[in-house]
Amino acid sequence: MSFNRPMLEAMTELNGRLIEQVSRANNEWLGFVNRRMSEDMAASKRFMECKTVQDVFSAYSDFVQRAQQQYQAEFQYFARLNQKLADETATVLKSRIDEVEADMRH
Protein backbone atom coordinates (compact mmCIF):
# COMPACT_ATOMS: atom_id res chain seq x y z
CA MET A 1 0.00 0.00 0.00
CA SER A 2 2.90 2.38 0.65
CA PHE A 3 3.79 2.07 -3.04
CA ASN A 4 0.32 3.29 -4.06
CA ARG A 5 0.17 6.23 -1.63
CA PRO A 6 2.72 8.47 -3.42
CA MET A 7 1.12 7.75 -6.79
CA LEU A 8 -2.34 8.50 -5.41
CA GLU A 9 -1.01 11.76 -3.95
CA ALA A 10 0.62 12.59 -7.29
CA MET A 11 -2.59 11.94 -9.20
CA THR A 12 -4.54 14.09 -6.73
CA GLU A 13 -2.06 16.94 -7.15
CA LEU A 14 -2.06 16.59 -10.92
CA ASN A 15 -5.85 16.59 -11.06
CA GLY A 16 -5.91 19.83 -9.08
CA ARG A 17 -3.40 21.43 -11.44
CA LEU A 18 -5.29 20.16 -14.47
CA ILE A 19 -8.53 21.68 -13.20
CA GLU A 20 -6.74 25.01 -12.67
CA GLN A 21 -5.27 24.91 -16.19
CA VAL A 22 -8.61 23.99 -17.79
CA SER A 23 -10.28 26.84 -15.93
CA ARG A 24 -7.55 29.25 -17.05
CA ALA A 25 -7.84 27.98 -20.65
CA ASN A 26 -11.63 28.36 -20.64
CA ASN A 27 -11.42 31.93 -19.33
CA GLU A 28 -8.78 32.82 -21.91
CA TRP A 29 -10.75 31.25 -24.75
CA LEU A 30 -13.97 33.06 -23.79
CA GLY A 31 -12.06 36.33 -23.62
CA PHE A 32 -10.51 35.67 -27.02
CA VAL A 33 -13.88 34.85 -28.60
CA ASN A 34 -15.33 38.02 -27.09
CA ARG A 35 -12.45 40.12 -28.44
CA ARG A 36 -12.78 38.56 -31.90
CA MET A 37 -16.53 39.17 -31.99
CA SER A 38 -15.91 42.82 -31.15
CA GLU A 39 -13.32 43.00 -33.93
CA ASP A 40 -15.73 41.36 -36.38
CA MET A 41 -18.49 43.83 -35.54
CA ALA A 42 -16.10 46.77 -35.88
CA ALA A 43 -14.92 45.42 -39.24
CA SER A 44 -18.51 45.10 -40.46
CA LYS A 45 -19.12 48.72 -39.54
CA ARG A 46 -15.93 49.79 -41.29
CA PHE A 47 -16.90 47.81 -44.43
CA MET A 48 -20.29 49.55 -44.56
CA GLU A 49 -18.56 52.94 -44.35
CA CYS A 50 -16.32 52.23 -47.35
CA LYS A 51 -16.86 54.56 -50.30
CA THR A 52 -14.37 53.12 -52.80
CA VAL A 53 -12.98 49.75 -53.77
CA GLN A 54 -9.66 50.88 -52.33
CA ASP A 55 -11.37 51.52 -48.99
CA VAL A 56 -12.78 47.97 -49.06
CA PHE A 57 -9.37 46.47 -49.81
CA SER A 58 -7.76 48.51 -47.06
CA ALA A 59 -10.43 47.58 -44.52
CA TYR A 60 -10.27 43.91 -45.48
CA SER A 61 -6.47 43.88 -45.36
CA ASP A 62 -6.47 45.46 -41.91
CA PHE A 63 -9.12 43.00 -40.72
CA VAL A 64 -7.26 39.92 -41.96
CA GLN A 65 -3.91 41.14 -40.61
CA ARG A 66 -5.38 41.85 -37.16
CA ALA A 67 -7.21 38.51 -37.06
CA GLN A 68 -4.03 36.66 -38.03
CA GLN A 69 -2.07 38.40 -35.28
CA GLN A 70 -4.71 37.65 -32.67
CA TYR A 71 -5.08 33.99 -33.63
CA GLN A 72 -1.31 33.55 -33.65
CA ALA A 73 -1.00 35.13 -30.20
CA GLU A 74 -3.81 32.93 -28.88
CA PHE A 75 -2.29 29.73 -30.23
CA GLN A 76 1.07 30.70 -28.71
CA TYR A 77 -0.64 31.27 -25.37
CA PHE A 78 -2.19 27.80 -25.47
CA ALA A 79 1.10 26.23 -26.53
CA ARG A 80 2.81 27.83 -23.50
CA LEU A 81 -0.05 26.74 -21.24
CA ASN A 82 0.20 23.15 -22.47
CA GLN A 83 3.98 23.15 -22.08
CA LYS A 84 3.64 24.42 -18.52
CA LEU A 85 1.17 21.65 -17.70
CA ALA A 86 3.47 19.03 -19.23
CA ASP A 87 6.46 20.36 -17.28
CA GLU A 88 4.51 20.41 -14.02
CA THR A 89 3.25 16.87 -14.64
CA ALA A 90 6.76 15.59 -15.24
CA THR A 91 8.07 17.34 -12.12
CA VAL A 92 5.30 15.97 -9.89
CA LEU A 93 5.64 12.44 -11.24
CA LYS A 94 9.42 12.48 -10.90
CA SER A 95 9.26 13.67 -7.30
CA ARG A 96 6.71 11.00 -6.43
CA ILE A 97 8.70 8.27 -8.16
CA ASP A 98 11.75 9.36 -6.18
CA GLU A 99 9.67 9.01 -3.00
CA VAL A 100 8.57 5.51 -3.97
CA GLU A 101 12.16 4.47 -4.71
CA ALA A 102 13.32 5.86 -1.37
CA ASP A 103 10.52 4.03 0.47
CA MET A 104 11.33 0.77 -1.30
CA ARG A 105 14.98 1.02 -0.21
CA HIS A 106 13.97 1.15 3.46
N, C-alpha and C positions, 0 to 999 in steps of 0.2 A: 504494500500500500504506500510505503514511503516513496517508491518510484513514481507513482501516479500523482502524488500531491504536488510536486513542482510543475508537472505538466498541466494539471488542472488549474493551478494558480496562473501559469503562463497564458492559458487559453482565456481565463477570466480577464486578465489584464489586456490581452489582445482584443477581446470582444469590446471592452470599454473604449479602447482607442479607436477601434473600427467604427463604433457608434458615433464618436466625436467627429471622425473624419467624414462620415456619411452626412452628418448634420451640417458640417462646414461646407461640404460639396453642394448639398441641396440649397443652402442659403446663397452660395456664390452663383449657382446656376439660375436661381430665381431672379437674383439681381441682374445677371447678364441678360436674361430674356426680357426683363423690364427695360433695361437700357436699350436693347436692340429695338424693342417695340417703339420706344420714344424716337429713336433714330429713324425708323421706318415712317412714322407719322410725320416727322419733320421733313423727310425727303419727299413724301407725297405732297406736302404743302409747297415745297420748293418747286417740284415739277409743275404744279398747277400755275405757279407764278411765272413760268418761263414764257418769254415772248418770241424767242428765236430758236432755231435748231441748235445753234451754238450754245445757247443757255441750257437746253436739254442735255446736250453732250457734257457740258461742264457739271451740271447737277448730278448726272448719272455717274460720271467719273469720280466725283467727290464721294458720292454715296458708296460706290463699290470699294474705293480705296479705304474709306473709314470702316466699312463692314469687314474687310479683309484684315485690317489691323486689330479690330476688336476680337474677331474669331481667333486670330493667331495668339493674341495675348491670353485669351480664355483657355485655349488648348495648352499653352505653356503653363498656366496656373495649375491645371489639372494634372499635367505631367509631373510638376514639382510636388503636388499633393500626393500623388501615387508613389513617387519615389520616397517621400518622407514616410509614408505608411510601410513601404517595403523595408526601409532601413530600420524603423522602429520594431517591426516584426522580427527581423533577423537579430537585432540586439536583445530583445526579450527572450527569444528562443535560445540564443547562445548562453545567456546568463542562467537560464533554467537548466539547460543541459549540463552546464558546469556544476550546478548545485547537485544534480542527480549523480554525476560522476564522483563528486566529493563524498556524497552520502554512501555510495556503493563501496568506496574505498574503506570506509569505517566499519 
